[in-house]
Structure formats: C-alpha cells, structure tokens
Amino acid sequence: MTAPARGTRPRNRRELLRAAAADLFAKHGYANVSMADVAAAVNVGPSAVYHHYAGKAELLYDAIDGALERTASGLPATAAAELPEVAGILAADILDNRALGVLWQRESGNLGKAERGQLGKKFVRINRWLTAELSTRRPELSTDQAELLAVCALQAMTSVAFHHLSLARGQYERLLADLATRVMLMDPPPAGTEPRARRKVALTRADEIIDAAIALFARRGYADVSTDDIGAVVGIAGPSIYNHFASKHDILVAGMLRGHDQLQESLRVARAEGIGPADVLRRLSDSYVDLTLDQTDLIGAMITESVHLRGEAGSQVRDVQRAYIQDWVAIARAHNSTDSPTVARIKVQAAQMMANDVARASRLRRIPRLRTTVREAAWLLCSSSERRPE
C-alpha cells in the first residue's frame, strides 16, 4: 500500500496506519517500533497517528483484529466444497494476510489479558470452522482428532508469516493447500503408540538460572522480567545472578544457544543413526516435535523473544538458526530432489511452526496421542513431494 503525499488527508488513513503498523511489527518486532516509525511509513506526523489510536498497543490490537476479521469474513458458509477446495480458500486468504501469524504468535503478548482474550476468541472461531468442515467430511474422526488435524493444517499454512520466501502466487496457493490437505486426510495413529515425554534436568546453578529465565520470558515477555524475578524463582537474590551472567541479555542468549545446541545434537544423532535420507529426515522431524512438546517454554521464548537479541551475540544466534534450517532443508531435498530449495524450505518451516504452535496451545494437551499425531503431521509436511498442476 503506497503512502499518500505528506499534507494530504486520505479517507482511509486509519487503514493505511493499520497496514503500516502490521508490516513494521512483523518485520522488526513490537518493541523495536515506535509510533513515530508508523507515522513516517504513512508520511504523516505522529500527532496524526494519535488522532486514531491512543497508543501503540491499541494499534497492535487493531492490526491483528483487522487481519482476523478479513480471514473470518472469507470463510465459506457451505459444506459443498471438498477438503482441497477448503484448503485452497484458506491458503489464498493466509497469503493475503501473511503477517497475521507472526503478529499473533510473537507480538500479542504485548497486549493486555482482556484484549488478547478477545482476539483469541476469533482464532478459536476460525479453528472451530475448519474442525467442523473436517468433521463433516470425515465422520469417522472423533471431535478431538478433527480439532487436532484442523489446527495442524491451519498452523502449517500460517507458517508463511515467519519468513519472506516467495513463489508464483498460483504455485504458492497450491503448495499450501496441498500441505494442509495431506494433514487433514492423514489417519490418526492407533492406540498404544504414544512415546513418553522427556525432561531435561538442570545440572548447575547457571542451568537453573537459564531455565527460570526462559520460563519467565516465555510467559511474561523479556521486557517485563527482572533479574530479581529470576532470582526469586531460583531461590537466590537478584544480584547474585551476576556471578554467573553479565546481564539479562546474556541469559537470553545462553538460553537460545542451549536450545540450538539440543537441535544440533538431534541433527547429529539423526545423521549418525538414520539409514538413507528418508530415515534421517523422519528422525529429525520426530526429534524436533519432541523438543517442542517437552520444552514448550524454550520453544516459546525462541519464537517470541528473539526480537530482543542484539549485537554480536544476537547475530550468532541468528546464524545458528539459519544454519539449522539450511541443514534440515538439505536433508529434505536429499529425500525429495525434485523440490526447489525454496519449496523445500517452505515445507520444512511449515513442519517446524506447526509443531511450535501446537505445543504452545495448552488446550490441545488433553487430546490422546497428541505427540504421535504431531510427529506424523510434521513428517508429512516436510517429506511430501510437491504436486504439479495437471
């Protein structure tokens, strides 16, 4: 959307401000964007922004709410469409509202509890619609099974919010719709197939500090957590933390790097023990799902708080993140050599973000065989070959 000339008063200024804010929050993070930045993007003075919004949080709420309303209004009211057509409608809408996923998953924690709850109800409405569509077409599924498969499919598609990869529009819609359809059509795992959860035990005081900090960051946000808060959880005075870390930022970096160390170890094991590309890829996707479910706070912080990384340490974390994704993409392409690097990466990130989002949805924990289902969905997303138009 092109900014109007300075000094003009377009009738859609609120819409322009909302669109600019959504773009800036998605690219740079809520904490790193000011009202003046939003004003500059629309070529107006800051006072013009405050004419429409009382503050930045209200602007964030409106950006998310507007995208949700556009998605909800595009949902078809008929049950005549087949699942691939339903997925195609959602894929087109998600690409039109691409920033929505990252605004909700990463930035909505900056809103008050009541505001986040209001937006959450609209997300639930979309999830329930897709669950109902799936249940109608697959009556053999229990309500829980239909809900889980619907959430997995929807979150796989909204993963496009977390990257800027590009394909021709028609190809992109077909790819996302195909991935979602594969998940919605998968058979639920049989009873007795659920692996056990694994918990990592803190071995040192530094480990305890990292664990406490990451949990607080994930639940309350990095900016709202002090060293005194972290110390209280560990059972030490806040200043004692500086015996182990130079700053709160260093704790965040250490937590992020420790998470990536675990991912790298699972990658090493998959390569060492896997027999052929398919087996390596399966082991890798399974291990990633296990990490998301076993260490939800860590995954949550890696998603929501990475915007606070700065300096050389922040660059190091981002380099490690990119290298891990590139390694996974290389393994996926060894399994499916016909996929382009872009298509393979879209599929890998769909599997990762689907697992991340499902793990952080506490309401889904009640569903039987959750882990096995998410493992299978992740495998389908990253291993399937792209279907070409006939």
C-alpha angles and dihedrals in degrees: 000000000000117000114240122243113278112265096030122112108215116194091233096054093125090053090049091050092048093050092047092048093049090052094047095044091049094048102039108016129254094267092055097051125080131197086250089058090054091047092051091051089058093039096243135114121264091253089066090059092051089052087069103027132038092211147337095280091057089051091051091049092051092048092054094039093051093052091047092050091051090051095045093047090054095057111114117238096212129087093207096096121092120236095263089054092048089050090048092055091051093045092055092048093047092052089050090051097035098151094057097088096053093042091054101038098040108023110030090083086077089069127084120265093254094049093047089049092054091052091044090059090058091051089050089052091056092045091049091050092054091043090054092048090051094045091052092054096038107037091167089074122090116236090254093051092048091049093050094048091046092051092047091051094045094047092048089059096044089055086090087079090072098058140034099227113147136208133165105287097245092047091048093052092048092048095050093043091049093050092049092046092052090054095046091050097047119116115248112247117260122254118276096035101102114119119217124262117251124215126203115224121217109238103184139031089255089055090051091051092050092048092050094045095048091050091051093045091051094048103036106017130256095264094055097050122087131194087250089058091051093046092051091058093048093044099246136104115272095243090055088071088073088068086071106025132029094219146352088260090058089055090053091050092047091051092049093048092047089054091051091047087060091049091049091050091052088049091051092049093047091053093045097047103029120102107215130342096289093054092045091050092048093050090048095050092045092052091049092052090048091053093050092051097040097044105029095157092054093051091044092053092046088057103038104031103041089095088073094061112110143171126011093328091055091050090051092054092048091048090053091048092052093046092052093051091047091052091050091048091051090053091047091051091048085058094041108027093174092068116096116232089255095051092046092051093048089054094046092050090046089057093046098046092043089055092045094051096045091049091054094049101092093190090066094059089084093063114103118244092011095153095049092048094050091046091054092046092050090050092051092049098051100034105044120105118238113260112230122218112258 
